[in-house]
Amino acid sequence: MKQDIENMTGYFGEYGGRYVDEALIPVLKEIEDFFKKSMKDQEFLNELESIQKSFIGRPTPLLYAENATEALGGAKIYLKLECLANTGAHKINNAIGQALLAKKMGRTRIIAETGAGQHGVATACICARLGLDCEIYMGQTDIERQRPNVFWMEMFGAKVVPVTCGTKTLTDAVDEAFRVWVTRTEDTYYLIGSALGPAPYPDMVREFQSVIGKEVKSQFKQIGKELPDVMIACVGGGSNSIGFFSEFLEEESVQLIGVEAGGTGSSVGEHAVRMTTDQSSVNCIQGYKSKFLQENGELLPTHSISAGLDYAGIGPQLAYLGEKGRITFSSAKDTEVIEAVKFFAKHEGIIPALESSHALAEAIKIAPTLDQSKSIVVNVSGRGDKDIFITSKAIDEGKWFNFLEEELERHKLGQ
Ligand SMILES: *Cc1c(COP(=O)(O)O)cnc(C)c1O
């Protein structure tokens, strides 16, 4: 079941593949060959490891959530703190791996899509570090909604390019990035942000994110335990979850749970659930075959309180493993997510991202149903400072609104 890099085909059952403009096929093939070669090249691997250590701050800690465990009264809960990685989330693991590959391939210009801006920030960050030109394609609507992330991308020296077609959001940004790439592949590398898109991206992104699960395995041994009983991760496109799970796919005693965005309800447009709904179906969109919330090839609207899970497609390997039953899927509602942020902030002193809090909400549900001898590891994919606009509004609208008004006043007065 585990993907062997040498023998990777770009397919996971019927899912995956390479459904792109003809002109990109040789480019994707070149990237695939270079990737396979690099993953056997000790010099490349050493360089990657060194930058993971010195720049991301790896390994990230595995924290025993003592207080949360006691409060819930069941299985022991452990938290993998990807929130402590540089730029505040797991996305940097992939951005660094691909940027390093691109640089070694002689590419000098990196382009990337971003929705909420998290992948844009991670990409701009590593481009600053490696001295690569960086252009981030972002829907006009998202640029307006995600000003703080746009601000940091620009601070890192990236050019943020507004996309004004369609719904002016992530989907359109992906299409535009592909369109731009076709016109200029000689010096340009498209750095995709999740475990999806045409082959070899799902494999590459998984391998660069698999550092999360590899660390969990050795950290678990260090505390004198064999394997966790349950592992839980949130699922947007699928990069943090597949990176967390991939080292455990063959460990059949370990239950793997992916948590999607349950949003506000089960009607179309109120959630981003793709695996446990009959509203999703199989199609080839944005370069890959998978399950999508779609109709006739057009992606349907989605909603989630967390921007990072608000996407209509899911990585092909996750769709495959979900269908095979190796990964179980569940979902968390917006309201449960806010409760999970509050619970883990209060009991453990962490500020989990709204995305990650979907996984934490699942842990709150299942920990009390499991024996105290069992252990659960949750991937805290990112930190929630970025969510303050949403979280504070959900928790205490009045005070936050007053603060914003007063802050604007101070700003105008130049104070
Ligand atoms: C982007 C993001 C996600 C969702 O993306 P995946 O590719 O599914 O991991 C989850 N958590 C955080 C913190 C993110 O920034």
The ligand as a Gaussian input file, in Angstrom:
#p B3LYP/6-31G(d) Opt

LIG

0 1
 C       -3.576000      24.686000       4.258000
 C       -3.765000      24.134000       5.612000
 C       -4.444000      22.912000       5.846000
 C       -5.123000      22.143000       4.758000
 O       -4.318000      21.679000       3.740000
 P       -3.859000      20.160000       3.609000
 O       -3.153000      20.134000       2.301000
 O       -5.081000      19.310000       3.649000
 O       -2.966000      19.860000       4.748000
 C       -4.512000      22.424000       7.132000
 N       -3.966000      23.093000       8.174000
 C       -3.331000      24.266000       8.007000
 C       -2.756000      24.951000       9.197000
 C       -3.201000      24.833000       6.720000
 O       -2.554000      25.995000       6.574000

